[in-house]
Amino acid sequence: YGLSLDVTEEMSMTGALSFYITTEESSNVSCGGCWSKVPARKRVLLDERASFLILHLKILFSLNDKIKGHINFSLSLNMVPYSSSVEDMDYDLYGFIVHAG
């Protein structure tokens, strides 16, 4: 899996993941059968455990608006709360990259 997460000031990794799976509601969706506008909800969850997980933290909102705070994260991450699966979805931190410049 590769997830691109929006991050705000002083947000944790779990906070960014919780924001990622938030249910979105829309009232402007066309029904595939009758083409009338109907309300709909969408939620993105992981389906099954992958051998690795890449999390991209988007901290730049515009060229002049960049997150300068800290992002809290742990060395292990349980992804079950962010998935539709109940199987073990534990990941250990292998490495990270900080892009500067």
N, C-alpha and C positions, 0 to 999 in steps of 0.2 A: 504494500500500500504506500501511497504518497499523498499526504494531506497538506494543503496550504491553509494555514490558520491565521485569521485576523487577530492581532494583539493590540490591546490598549495599555495605557500607563499602569504600571505595577500589577499586571495581570499574571496569573500563574498558568502553567501548562494545562492543568485540569480546567481552569476557567476558560481558556481558549478552546479546548475540546468541547466543553459544555455549550459554549456559544455556537460552535460549528454544527452541533446536532439539534439546535433549537428548531422547533416546528415553525414553518412559515405558512401563513394563511393568505390566500388570494381569493378575491371574489370575481375575478375577471378571466376565468378559464372556460374555454369552449368545450361542451360535451361532445365526445366523438360520435355519438349516435344522432342527436337532434340539433347539434350546434348552438344550443342556447347557452347563455352564460350561467355557470354554476359555481358555488363556493368549493374551494379545494384546499387541502393541506398537504405539505411536503416536508419530509424529514429524512435526513441522510444519516444512515448508520452503517457501520462495517458489517459485512456478512459473515466472514469466517476468518480464522487466524491465518496470516501470511507469515512467511519465514522471516521477513524484516519489515520494518515500518520507518518511513522517512517523514519527518514533520518539518515543514517549511514555515517559519514564523514571519509573517508579513508585518514589518514594523514601520514601513514607509508609506504614509498616506499620500504625500505629494513631495515635490522636491524640497519644500521648505518646512514640512511637517513630519518629523521623524520621532519615534519613541526614544526617549533617552533614559528611561527608568530601567529597573531590573525585572527580569522574568524568572519567577521561581519554578524550578523543576527538580524532580528527584532522579536518582540513578536507576530506578525501575518504575514501570508504568503498567497498570492493569487496565486494559482497554475494554473489559466486559461492559462497564456502564455506557460505553459509546458504540455498542454493537447490538445486533439482533441475535447473537449467539450466546450460549451459556457455557461454552467450553472455555478452557484456560486460554487467556489472551494476555499473558504477562510478557513484557518486553524489558530488556536491560539496555541501558545506555551504552552504546559502543563508541561513539565519538560525536563531536559537534564542530561546526564551522562558524566562526564569527567573521562576517564580511565587513570590512571597514574601508571606506573610500570609494 
